[in-house]
Amino acid sequence: MRKELQTNLQYVDALNEWDPFQLKSGGYETEIADTVQAVHELNDPKKLAERIQAIYEFSFEKLIPMENCFKMAEKLLVIKANESCSI
């Protein structure tokens, strides 16, 4: 369980650094929680990118370009893969 918590914190760090709407002060707590849940549910970067885009659009009523969401999805899935490959 400790490893899963550490991985979740890596997801949170990556998403906090992303700051897609340049808020500079955070403010993405709900979206980050929803995105971390989506990472646990999905393994396909395209589907995860679509979910990320929908999560942030729902909250902010602004669309993040799919290319940006896809890059973040790939980054999150690399973290996920590293977690599952470690002993």
VENDABEL-V455735 format. One line per field, one symbol per residue. phi: phi as a letter, one per 20 degrees, with the letter a starting at -180 (. if undefined). psi: psi as a letter, one per 20 degrees, with the letter a starting at -180 (. if undefined). burial: I if it has 16 or more other C-alpha atoms within 10 Angstrom, else O. A space follows every 10 residues. Layout:
# VENDABEL-V455735
phi->???
psi->???
burial->???
This chain:
# VENDABEL-V455735
phi->.gffffffff ffgffffflf dlfmcmndgf ffffffffff edceffffff fggffffgfd lceegggfff ffgfffffff ffffeee
psi->hghhggghhg gggghhhgmh jlhikcjjgg hgghggghhh hqiphghggg ggggghhggi kqppphgghg ggggghhggg ghgiiq.
burial->OOOOOOIIOI IIOIIIOOOI OOOOOOOIOO IIOOIIOIIO OOIOIIOIIO IIIIIIOOOO OOOIOOOOII OIIIIIIOII OOOOOOO
